[in-house]
Amino acid sequence: MPNPALRVLTDFRQWGTTLPVWSGRLCKEYWLLAAENIHAQGGRLLALWGEDRRTEEPGYLVHAAFLSETGIVHTEMIVDPAAASCPSLAAVFPGALRMERALYDLLGIRAGNGDTRPWLRHAAWPADQFPLRTDFCADNLTTAGDGDYAFVSAASPDAHEIPVGPIHAGIIEPGHFRFQVLGEEILHLEERFGYTHKGVERLLQGLDVDAGARLAGRISGDSTVAYAWSYAQAVEQIAAMQVPERAQWLRVLCLERERLANHLGDIGAIGNDAGLAFALTQFQALKEDLLRENQRYIGHRYLMDRVLPGGVGFDLTAVAVAALRSAGQALGTAVGRLQEILAEHGGLRDRVVRLGIISPERAAHLGLMGVAGRASGQPWDQRIQFPQPPYDQIQVRMATATEGDVAARMAVRFLEIFESLRLQEEILRNLPGGNVCQPPDLRDAAGEGVGWVEGWRGEVFFWLRMEQGRIRRCHPQDPSWTLWPALEEAVLRDIVADFPLINKSFNLSYSGHDL
């Protein structure tokens, strides 16, 4: 007998956009069946979120975006307001668990995953009120902390608990890590986030396109290009507009320079956490040079507000093109020499090889993406499998490894630095002429749009609904939602002193996750 979920999915409509997106509505009985079918065919979960549609529909909407071999499958399901519950996908896609807990915190819809603890909510609003409901009252918001979160208890009386954070020794974002250890060996790690929750989804509601673009590019500052581009894609789908060719190429230039800056910083920081301060000073100097070039030739150190709906907010002169090409060649030479030095350093090699391992099998189960996924044998890169212009012309070469340890994640970063420099040279040598921006007319725009960009950390996803030229509802999804649970597994059986090194090799976003 055929699986009914298969029949339902065949009724999905394909969007008339350059991104491969199919969408459709499922009844509650088919929600889990559809997820199981997508998983069985090698798909994975990209995002899960909810929407208050009680004025237009007979209830709330729960959305899920999956990645299949044909593209994005966007599903939605009506949830009865009286029951405010839905089936859980966590048994099929482990990354769904925290998304479903956040779904309850923000919209009050409980998924049947058995974990009723809050995730994004601390004590800023009452437990029986939900910020993404249209009738939410913000008068009761506070800055009170959460002091009674129920962490998992130690399984053995011989185990000790070590709480770390949310305030850390460095100038980094806040997050809490609760270790259970036997001696120095880590038996269990549990994370607690939400400390940087800013109410981004609620803040975006009601904004016009330009204000939305500015906020979207600041959801996670180290990925401003990826967020701004995915937001712009969604807007441009709704407006059914074409982006000028020159702007497309300049967007890729910005995205690859964002990748370069972060990979340079991460390799230096990994070396530093392994006790090799030389790596930190050298790679931070190279990163600083690149950021200064961004400011001088593109207009912002971190490339904020460079990607806009309709194109980009800058152009390059012939002098700038020549300077960036020369700087890129020099950077490649410097990184190549440093790679040789680090490879010959026995102390560094002893610290990073066979540390923080995620096997290819576990990576596939957890749905790993981005650098961490490719370092654990997951040959996936959106720029290659579903290339958007001009990636379809310059043909990205994927960097992969199978060891899944800190050394593999370092190696993938090195390879991606060299590849991004090659792509930059291709872009600057073949940059087409023409306009750099065609601002869309969205005064009365309405509809749904999706953005999907391979950022330096992994895929950044953006869903947007507009009405009368303003944002009605949106949902941005950082790859860190899927990657943070993998870190909990990667540290097991290693020692507490190695946690900073393993953590830095993932380098995940708190702000992008906490929204």
N, C-alpha and C positions, 0 to 999 in steps of 0.2 A: 504494500500500500504506500503511495507516495507521501512524503512528508508534507503536511499542509503548509508549513512555513515556506517551502520551496514555491508552492503555488502563489502564496501571497506576495513573495518578493518579485515574482515575474510581473506583477501588476504595477510595479514602481515606475515612475516616469523619469526620463533623463532630462536634466536641465540643459537648456540651450546655451551653454557657456563653454569656454575653453577648458575649464576644469572638469574632469569626469565625475559628475555627481548624479546619483539617482536618489529619489526620495519617495516616501509613501507612508501611509498610516497603517498601523497594526492594531488589532484588538488585543486586549489584555492576555488572552489565552495564547496568542502567537508571539508575544514579546520575547519570552525566553527561547522558544523554538527557533525563532529567526536568528537569535544570537548563537545558538548552538550550531545552526547550519552554517553561518558565516565562519565560525571558529573551525568547523570541520573542514572547510575549504581553504584554511590557512589565513583567514582574516584576523584582524585584531581591532580592539576598541580604541577609537581616537578621543572621544569626548562623551560626556553624559551630563545633562542639565535639565532644568524645568522652567516652565513659563506659566504665568497666571493669565488664563484666557477666559475667565468666567463670564466676562461681558459679551464674548463672541461665540463661545463654545459651551457645551454642557459640563465644563469642568476645567481642570488644569491640563497642560500638555507636558509630558516627559519626552525629551529628545535623546537620541543616541546616534552618534556618528561612528560608523565602522569603516575600516579600510579593507577592501577586497582586491583581488587581482585585477578587477576592472575599474577601480576607483573608489570614491567615497559613497557609502550607502547611508543615507540620512533617514532614520526612522523616527516616527513620533507616535505617541499613544495617549488617548484621553484618559484622565484619572478622575473618578467620581469625587467631588469635593467632600461628600459625607464620609467616605472611607479614607480618602487621602493616603492610599497605599498602592504599591505596585510590586510586581515580581522583581527579585534581585538577579543581576547578571554576574555577581561576584564569583559564583561557582564556576562560571565559564571563563570570565575575564577577571583575574584577581585585582587588577587595577581599578575595577568598578567599585570596590568596597568603599574607598574614601570618597569617591565621587557621589555615591549614594548617601553617605553620611552627610556630606555637604548639601545634597539635595534637600534633606530634612531640615538642616540648620537654616537654610535660606528660603525655602518654600513650604516646609511642613509636610512633605510627602515622604512617607516611610517605606523604604524598600525592605523586603523580608530577608535581610542578610544576618539577622541575629545580633548585630552590634548596634546598640541604641545610644552609644556615647556620642557627644557632640564632636565635631571635627573643626570647622572654622569658627564656630561660636565659642567664646570664652564666657564673659559675663557682661558684654557690652549691651546686650538686649535680653529681655526676658525669654525664658525657654519656651513659652507658649505664644510667642510672636515671631513673625517670619518676614525678613526685610524685602523679599522679592514678591510678596503679595501686594496687590494694588491698594489694599486697605491698611497697610502697615503704618503705624504712627511712630515717628522718630523722636517724639518728646521724651521717651523713656531711655534713650541711649545714655550710656555711662562710659567711664574709662576704667571701671573696676576690673581687677584681674581675676583669673580663674584659679582657685586654690584647691579644688577638690576633684580633679580629673582622676578617673579610675584606671591607673596603669595596670597592666597585667602583673600579677603577683609572681614572685620567684617560685619555681617549681621545686626547688631543693632548699632545705634549711642550711646547707653549706654554701649557697650562693650569696653574694653580696650585690647590692644595688649601688650604682654610681650615677647620680643625676648630673647632667651637663647642660648648661644653658637655662633659659633662653638667652641670657646675656653672656657673650663670649669674650675671650681675651683680645681678639682682634677687632678691627672696625668692619664687622660683617653683620649680616641680617640676623634677627633673632629666631631661634628654633630650639626646642628642648629634645635632648636625647637621653633616654633612660636605659642604662646598661645593666644587665645581670651577668656577673662574672664569677668564675671559679679560679681564684688566684688572679692571674692576668688574662686568662682566656675568656673571650666573650661567648656567653651561652645564648644570649638573647639581647636584641636591641629593639626598643620601641620609640618611635618618633612622635612628637606632638608639635603641631604647627598652628597657624592661624594668628600669630602675633602681629603680622603685618597686613591683616585683613583691612582693606580700605573701602570696601563697598563699591568696587569698580563697576560691577554690573548695574547697580542702582544709580551710580553717578552718571553713567552713560545714557540712561533713559531720559529722553526729552531733549538731548543735545542735537544741534545741527551737525552737518557732515564735518565742517572744519573743526569745531570744538571736539567732536568725537575723535578725529584724527590725532589731535594733540594729546588727548588722554590715552588713546590706544597705544601710542608710541612711548608711553611712560609706565606701562603696566609692569614691565621688567626692564630696567634701564640698560642692562647688558645685551638685550635683544631688541632694541628699539626699531631697527630696520625690519626684522622679521615680523614684529607685531604691526608696525605701520603698513607694511606691504600686504599682510593678510587682511587687515581692515580695509585697505584700499581695494583689494580684489573683490571683497564682498560688496562694497559700494558700487564699484564699476559693473558688477553683474546686475545689480538692481537698476542701474542707469542704462544698461545695454550699450556701453560705450567702448571704443577702442582707445588704447593708450598709445601715444606716439612711439614710433620704433626707437628713436634715440632715448626716450625716457625708459623704455624697457631695458636697454643695455646699461644705462646708468643705475637703475635699480639693482641689477645683478652686481655691478661694481661695488655698490654700498654694502650689499649683503656679504660679499666675499671679503671685504675689508673688515666688516664686523666679525666674521669668522676668524680672520687673521689675528685681530687684536685679542680676542678671547683665548685662542689657542696659544698665542705667545705668552700671555699672562699665566695661563694654567700650567704650562710646562715649567715655567720658572717657579711657580708656587709649589708644584709637586717636588721639584728638586730641593726647595727650601725645607719642606716638611720632612724630607729624607736626610736633612743635615747638610745639604750642599748649597750654601748661601751664594756661591759663585753663579749657579744657575739662575737664582732669583735676580741678582743684580744685572746679569747680561740680558736676560729675556725682558725684564721690565724696561731696560733702556731701549731695546728694540721696539717694544710696545709703545713707549712714550714717543719715539720718533714717528711711528705710524699715526698716533693720535694727533700729533702736531701737524702732520701732513693733511689729515682730515680737516682740521681747523683752517689751514692755510688755503687749501684748494677746493674743499667741498662745503665749508662753512660751519662745521660743528665737530668738536672732538669725537663725540660719540654718535654722530650722524643723526641726531634728533631732528625731526621735522624736515628731513631731506626727501623722504618718500611721502607723497601726497595723493589723495584720490585724483585720478586724471593724469598722473605723471610724477615728476620730481620737482623739488623746489630749488634747483641749482643747475648750472651748466659748467662745462669745462672749457677753458681756453686751450689753444694749441700749446701754450707754455706750460699749463697745468698738466696736460697729457704727457708731455715730454718729461716733466719732473717726476711724475708718478711712475712712469716706465723705468726711469733711471733708479729711483728709490726701490722699486720692486726687485730689480736685478741685484742691487746691493744687499737687500734683505735676504734674498735667496742664498747668496754666498755666505752671509753671516750665520744664518740658521744651519746651513749644511756643515759648517765648521763646528758649531756648537753641538750638533747632533753627534759628530764623531767623538768629541771630547766626552760627552755624557755616556756614550756607548762604551768607552774605554774605562769608565770610572767604576771600579769594583764595588766600592761602598754603596753607590747608588743602585747598581744592579742587584746587590744582595737585598736591598730594601724593597724593590718594586716587583721582582720576578716571583710569581706564585703567591702574590698577596692580593686579597680582595677579589677572589675568583667568582665569576658568574659563568657557568658552563653554557655552551650553545643550547643545550636542551632546556636548561632553566631560563635562559634568556628568551627563548621562543615561548615558553609557558607564561612568563611574566609580561610579554609584549614589549620587550626593550626596543628602543629606537635610538636614532642619532649616533653620536660617537660611542656611547656605551654599548649600544646594540651591535654596531659594526665591529667593535672590538671583541664581541662574544659570538662571532660567526653568523650574524644576521645581516645578509647582504641586501640592505634596503637603504635607498637614498632617493627621496622624492624628486630630486633634480635629474635622476637617471630614469626611474621607472615611469614618472609622469612629468616630463620636462615642460616647463612653461617657457615661452620665448624670452630671451634668446638661448636658454639652456639647450633647446633642441638643435641649435646650430653649433654650439661650442663643445658639446659632448663631454660631460664630466666623467672623470675616471674615479671609480669608487675605491676608497681605502678600507681594507678589512683586515681582521686578525681572528684567530680562533681561541687563543689562550684565555681570554676573558679576565685577565688580571690587570693590575695597575700598569705594568710594563706595556701590555697590549693597548691600553687606553692612551698611554703616552705615544706609542708608535703610530696609532691611527691619527693622532693630532699632528705629528710631524708630517705624515704623508699628506694630510689635508692642507697644511700650510703650503707645501710645495705645489699642490694642485690649485689652491686658491691664487697663488702667485702666477701660475700658468694661465689661469682663467682671466686674471686681471690683465695680463699682457695681451691675450686674445681680444679682450674687450677694448682696450685702449688702442690697439693697432687697427681694429676694424670698426670703430665707433661710427655709426651712421650719422648723417646730418638730419636737420629738421627741428621741429619744436620739441620742447621738453615737458610741456604740460598742456592738457586740454581739460580745464576744469569742468566737471559735469554739472548740468542744470538739474538740481534735485529739489526744486521748490515744492513740487507736488509728488515727489517720488514715493512709491510704495512697493513692498514686496520683500522677498528673502534673498540673501546672498551668503556665499561661503568663501572664505579665504583659507589658503593652505600653503605654507611656505616652509622649506627645509632650513631652519635656523641653525646656528652653530651648535646648539645643544641637542637639537632634534626638531620635530615638526611642530610648528605653531599653527593652531587652528582657530578660526574666527567665524562665528555664525552671527548674522545680523538680520533683524526685521525692522523695516522702516515704514512709517505712515506719515503722509503729508509733509515729506521732506525732513522728518526728524526720526531719531532712533526710538523705536517703541520697545525693543528688547534686543539684547545681544549676549553672546557668551564667548569669551576668549578662553582658550585651553593651552596651557603650557605643557611641554613634554615632561616636566618635572613631576606632574601628577602620576605618571606611570613609572618614572625612574626612582623616585624617593623610596617606594617599597623595596626595590631591588637593592638599595644600599643596606637596608636592614638585613638582608640575606648575605650580602657580599662580605660583611665583617665577621660572620660566624666562624668560630675556631681560630680567629686571629687574636692579637692582643690589643688591649686598650690603647697602648701607646701608638699603635699603627692606625687607629681610627682617623686622625687628621689627614694622613696620607691617602687612605682609601677614599675618604669623603672628598678631598680635593680632586681626585682622579675622575670623579663624577661631576663635581662642581655644579650642583643643581640650584634652581632658583627658589627662594622663599617668597619673594614678592609676586612672581608670576604664578606660583601655586596658590598663595593665600587670597589673591584677588581683592 
